[in-house]
Every structure is written in structure tokens, then in C-alpha cells.
Amino acid sequence: MKKEIPFNSKIIEKIKKEHGTPFYLYDERGIKSAARDLNEAFSWNKGFKEFYAVKANPNPRILEILKKESCGADASSLAELIVADRAGVRGESIMFSSNNTPAGEFKKAKELGAIINLDDISHISYLEEYVGIPDIISFRYNPGVLRESGGNEIIGTPKEAKFGLTKEQIFEAYETMRDKGVSRFGIHTMVVSNELDTKQFMYTAEMMFELVADLSRELNIDFEFVNLGGGLGIPYHPEQEEINLNAVSASVKKAYEKHIEGNNLPDLKIFMENGRYITGPYGYLVASVRHIKHTHKDFVGLDASMSDLMRPGMYGAYHHITVLEKDGEDTIYDVTGSLCENNDKFAIDRNLPKLERGDVLIIHDAGAHGHAMGFNYNGKLRPAEFLLAENGTVEMIRRAETLEDYFNTLEF
């Protein structure tokens, strides 16, 4: 399918004239549409809630938009907790998933009333010592070799992933918390990332609902929710098909009816924590051609670098590129930045129109894990972010970094 752009050249030209390139531009209409589609697909589950993965795009303006669409926040650090709080997302609308967490972050999560999701059985004593046992608790399950399918270079296969408790540990953990007086329970897993195969979500739902049934029966406890994680993929390549959200929902519902309703268990809320699916397709990195180089290959050098979008350099990830007001695939280029690293490339051997200095390139599907993964290597400064509102106006939601920002943390 053709990758469409929800804005015209006049919008880009105006931002470029006033602020220069590179910059990120997000489409509010698209973000809202994705959140509504997800909520609608799972509307059969009365307690369904999407906890947007803050790490994907930690801009409070994005979280404010999603809060209005009934989304919560999935946070895993102090900064992400604060971003959620400042966007007005609080209480059990925050899922705080522990990841080698210091005591101060647990304290902040409890202060905000967040659901605390523990990553290891040893965290029970740590939490009790430094923070206290909360009213509601969740643990992250890692099936290891029990789930050979799933995972990829982004998240790793379950048996190699650093996250979560084993099946044996899960039973011990909930028994321990039950005996400590906890009466409200949830459970979580995250075993796929950027997944377009609907069967993987069926496998996850089967695995988790069956586990909930076993835990409930053996330990005589009830669960309020199961968090199936995120991982809904997006079609980065033009030839890829979008994931069939209704098919995913139908497969989850079938597993729910079999293992939850079939075992006469209490109603179970289904949570998810997608980031990429919600904002990924609706963010664009806009950059200008600075130089064109002809040596052993043809290189186009942009004013953006891997420091602005590291996914291609880190994962070899594909991001579609459109040239503003130019069509065709006349020339093969490596599209590069200006870092002193050879993997500073947005595309390798990419067919694009014949380019000239000053041409504007739109790098698609950069709305998740784009700006958020930016860095300052070589003293590069992170770019501004803009929001294209539903009414067609453009709002700056983060200014570009300056050299003063860069040097402010240094002692001369």
C-alpha cells in the first residue's frame, strides 16, 4: 500500500521557515483513531484498558490526547511516572512495570496510586522493606522455554529475556503476597514486539488465561486483570498489511470464554500496553538534504542523523521515505546523517527520486521509539516536536535542544 502523508507541503514549508529542519511532526487525528479502534475492538470486555507505553513517546501532550480516549499510561521509570502525572494520568490508570527499579521509583509509584507490577520474586522483600506492600499487586510472567514462539531482535526470545518470573516463581510469588494480606491481584506478560501475526496474540491469551485459572484454583485467589502486554505491530514496509485488530480481539475472546468463563471465574479485565500501534504510524521525521556525495556509492546526507532516529542503525529497521513534491525511483542512495559512525544510515540502497540539495525528506512511522531514543553523541542536539491538530493548526510540543542545554550539565 502507498504510504500517505496527512499534511501538505505548505505546513512543512512554514515549520521549516520558522524553525528549520530536522523536526518531528505528529498527527493528532491518526493517534486518536488508533486508540479508538483498539478500544472498540475489545469493547466486549467491560474492563478493557489500553495503558499507552510512555517509553514509545514520552511527551505529555501525547498522553493528554490519549487520556481523553480513556487510555492510561504504562511507565517503567521515575521520569515516565512524572510525565504521566503531569499529563493528568494518575492512580490505577498508571501501570508501573518494575525493571531493576530503585526504591525511590517504587515510592513515587505508590504515591501516585499506580499499579505496581514486579519483575522478580526478590522484589517482594525489597518492596516491603523500602515502600511497603501495596493494596494491589501484579507480577510479570516469563514462560521461558514453555513459549518458544514469539520474541524478536527487539525483545528477545522469552528464555533469553531479562524480564519476568518463571512459572514456578509465579506460584510462589502470589502465594507469598496472599499470605502477606494482599487481596487484589493482576498478572502481566510481554513476549512479542512489533508483531503482525495474529496467532501470536492468541498464543499469549491462551497462555495467560490458562495460568490465571491454575493460579486461582491452586491458591484460592481471584484476579482483577490480566495485562497481555503490547506488541501490536505496524506495517513499516509499504507492501506489508496492517494487523487485523478484530481477528486479534476475536482470538483473545475465544481464549477468555474457554479459560475464564469456562472455569466460572470472576470477570477479568483485559489490559494492554501498546505504544507503537498507537503513535508509530502517526509520527514523521522531517529532514532536508544537506549534501549529495558520489564515490563508491551515491550518498545523500541529511541534516538529521541516527541521533534523531536510531532504529535503522540499531536494529536495521526499515522506515519508508517520501520526498516532498517529488515522485519516482530514479536513483539508488544510501540515506545518511553526519555522525562519525558508518551505521548512521536511515536507508541503504533505497530507490528515490533524483535528489538535490535542499530537498525535503519525510521519514515515516517514526511516532514511537523515534525522538524518545534520541541521544547526544558527537554533540548532536535533539530536534523539536510538533503536533498537527485535528483542526489543521500546528503546535510546538517540544522545542529543539540548544548548545546551552548540552553544556549546562558540564563543569568547566
N, C-alpha and C positions, 0 to 999 in steps of 0.2 A: 504494500500500500504506500501511497505517496505521503511523505511527512509534511503536513500542513503547518503554517505559521499563523497564529491568531492575531497578528498585528501587521501594519503596513510600514512601508519604508519611511513615511513621514514621522512616525513615532520614533523609529530608530535614529533618524537624522536629527531630530530635536534633542534626544538624550545625548547623542554623540557631540552635538554642537555645544551643549551646556556643560557636559561632564566628561567628555572624552570616552574612549574605549580602553580596556575591556570593561564590561559590566554584565551583571545577571539581570534577567527580566522574567518575572513570574506572571502567570495568567490566572487571576482570581476565579474566573468563570470555570476554567478547567479543573482547578483544585476542588471547588465546591461540588462540581458534577461527579468527580471520582468518589468523594466522601458520601454523597447521596446514593450513588449506585451501590456502594458497599453496604450501607445501612439498609437499603431496600432489599438487596439480595438476601440478607439474613434477618429480615423482619419477622420471619416465622418464630424466631427465638426472642421472647419478650425482654430478656435482659441483655441482648447483644450490645456490645460497645466496642468501638474502634479506639484504641489508645495510640495515637499517632506517635511514631518513633521520632522523638525530638532530635536524635543524632543525625537524622537524614537532612533536616533543615531547621537549625535551632534559632529561627528568627521569631520573636514573639508576635509579630504581625501575622505570620502564617498561622501560629497557634490560635490567635484571636479569631481568625476566619474559621478555623476548624472547630473551635469551641461552639460557635454558633450553629454548626452542623452536628452537634451532640457528641463530638469526639473528645476523648480525654488525651492524656499525654503519657507516653512510655519514656521514663527517664532512667539514666544509669550513672549520673554524676551530680555533684553539687551544682555546677553551672546549669545543667539541664533542669534540675529542680527549681532553681531560681527563675529560669526562663518561663517555665510553666506557671509559676506563682505570679509573675509579672504580667502574664497573659490572662490571668484570672482563672486558671485551671488549678483547682485545689482539692483537698480531701481525697476520697476514694476514686476521683477522676484521674488521679496520678497512680501509675504502676511504677514503683521503684524497683528495678531489677538489679540486684547486687552483682558486682563484678570486682572482686578483690577490693572491697569497699572499706574505707577508713571510718572510724567511729563517728566523726563529725557529720558525715553524709547520712548515716543511719539516723542520727539525731534530727537532722533537718527534715528527712523524710517523715519521721514520726511527728515532728512539729507541724508539718503541713497536713497530717492525717492521711498520707499516702498508703497504699497497699504495699507492704514490703515483701519482695519476692527473693528468697535466699538462694544462693548459688552453690552452697556447700553445707554439709551437715555440721562442720566445725563452726559455722557461723552462728549456730544456736547459742552456744555458750558465750561467744563474743558479743552477740546482740544483747543477751541477758545481762552481761557484766557492765556494758557501757551505756546501754539505752533502756533496757527493759523489754519484756515480752509484750508485743502489741496485741490488740484485740483480734485482729485478723492476720493470718499468715499464709504465705504461699511458698512453694519450693519449685525450682526449675529441674525438670527431669531430662536426663540424657540417656537414651536407650543403649548407646554403645553398639556392640555387635548385634544386638537384637533388632537394630534397624540399619541394614546395610545400604538401602536405597536412600537417596536424599543427600543433601550437602553438595558443596562445590568448592572451587578455589577461594570463594569469598568467605564461606562459613566453615569449611572443612567437613569431613565425614564425622558422624557422631562419635565414633570411637577415638578420633583424634582431636576432637574439640575440647577446649579448656573449660567449657561451661557445664554446669549441672551435676545432679546426683545420679548415682547408679540406681537400678531398680531395688536392690537390697537396701541401700541407704534411704531411699524414698520411704519405704515402710517404717524403718527405724525413726526417721525424722518426724513423721506425722504422729507416730506413737508417743514420741518424746514430748511433742508440743501438746498433744491431747492430755498427757499426764501432768503437764505444767498448767493446765486450766484453760488452754485456748479452745474456743468452741466454734470459731468461724474459720473456714478453710477454703483455699483455692489452690490450683495447681497450674503449672506453666511448662511449655516446651518451645523450642525454636530449632528446627532441624533442617530447614530449607531456606534458600535465599535466591531472590530473583528467579523464581520457578514459574514456568509456563505450562507444566504438565499437571493437569487437574488431578491425576491419580495420586500424586504426592500428598495432596491435601486430604484426600480420602484416607490414605495410609496413616497420616498423622491423627486424624479424628478417630479412626478405629483404635489406634494405639492408646490415645489418651482417655477416651470414654471407657474402654475396657479396664484401664488402670484405675480410673475413678471407681468403677464398680467393685473391683477387687479390694481397693483400699477401704471403701465404705463397708463392705461386708466383713473384712478381717478385723478392722479396728473399731467398728461401730461408730463411725463419724460421718457427717454429711458435708458435702462440698457445695459452696455457693457458686463457684465459677471454675471454668477451665479456660486458660489462655492458650490458644493454639499457635501463638506467635504470629510473625508476619510472613514475609517471603513471597507474597503475590508478585509475580514478575511483570515486566513491561516489555513490549517489542522494540528493543533498541534498533534492530535491523529493519529496514523498510519491508523486507519480504516476510517477516515474522507476523503471525497472527496474534491478536490480543487474547489474553486468557479469558475463558468462558466463565464469568463470575457466577452465573446461575447454575452451571454444572458443578462448580466447586461447592456452592451452597447446598445443592441437592444431595451431593455425596456426603456432606457433613450431616445433613438432616437424616439421611438413611442410617448412618452410624449412631446418631443420637437416639433414634427410635429403637434401634436394636439393643444398645447397651445401657442407656439411661431409662427410657420409658419401659423397655423390656424387662428391666430389673426392678421396676416400681420405685426408682429413686426419686428424690425431690427434684423439682425443676432446677436446671443447671444453666447459669448464664454463660454465654459464649463470648469470650473476648478475643480480639486480635490486635496486633501492634504493627500494622503496615506503615512504612514510610515511603518507600519507592513508588508503590502503586498510587498513592495519593498525590504526591507532588512531582515525582520524577518526570513524567511527560510534559509537565506544565512549567518547566524552567528552562531557560535558554542562556547560554554564554555567548555574548556578542563581542566580536573582536575584529580588528582591522589588519589588513595586510601591511606589514612594515617593509619587508624585503622579499625579493624572489631571487633564488640562487640556482645556478646551473653548473653542477660539477659531475660527479658520477651518477647523480640523480637530479631531478628537479625538486627543489625545496621551496615551500612558501613559509616565510617567517611571520608569525603574528605578534601583536603586542600583548597577547595573553600567553601564559606558559603553563607547564604542568603544575605549578604552584597555585594556579587558579582552578584547575580541574585535573586531579591526579589519577582518575580511574583508568584512562588509557595506558598511562605509564606504569601504574601499579598492577593492574590486572590484565593488561592487554585488551581492555574493554572497547567495544565499538560504540562510537557516537556518530550519528548521522550529521552531515554538514551540508548546509544550504548557503549558496552565495546570493546575497541580496541583489535582486534585479538582474540576475544572470542565470541562464539555463544552459544545459548541455553537459557533456562529459568529454571534453576535448583533450584534456591533458592529465597525466598521472603525476600526482605530487605526494611527497611526504609533507604533512602539515605540522610545523614545529613551533616551539616557543624559543625563549632566549636564555634558558638555564644552561649551566655548564654541565649538562648530563645528556648522553645520547638517547636516553629513553624519554626525553622531553618532546614527545610527539603526540598530537591529537589523532593522527591518522597516518597510515603507511600505505603507499601505493594506492591512493584514493583518486578515483576519476572525478574531476571537477571541471567547470568551465575554465577557459584560459584566463588567468588572473593577472591583475595589475596592482601596483602599489596604491593603497587607499581603499581597495575593495573591502566590503564588509562581509564577514562570515558569521553564520548563525550555527552554533553547535547545539544540537537538540538533546532532549532528555537529560538535562543537567539540573533538574529541580530537586534531586535527592543525592546526597553524598557528593555534591559538587563544591559549592562555596564552603560547606561545612568542613571539608577535608583540606582546605587551603593551608598554605604554610609560607614561611618567610625565607626559605633557603635562597642564597645569593642576594639577600636583602630585598626580595620581591615583596610588593605590597598588595594586600588582598583588595579586590575590586568592590565597587558599590553594588547594591541590590535595589532593584526597582520592582514595583508591583503595578501591573496593568489591571486596573479595577474593572468591574463589570460595566460601569458607565463610560468606559473608554479613557478615563483620566489615568495619569501615571503618577505614582507616589514613590519617593525615595524611602526605602525602609531600612537601609544601612548605607552610611557614607563610605567612600573608599578610604583605606588607610593612608596615612601620610608618613613622611620620613620622621616627623616629630613623634608619631605613635611608635615607630620602630625603635627610636633611640631612647624613648622615655624609660625603658626598663634597664638601661645600661648605666654603669658607673664609670665615668672617665677620670 
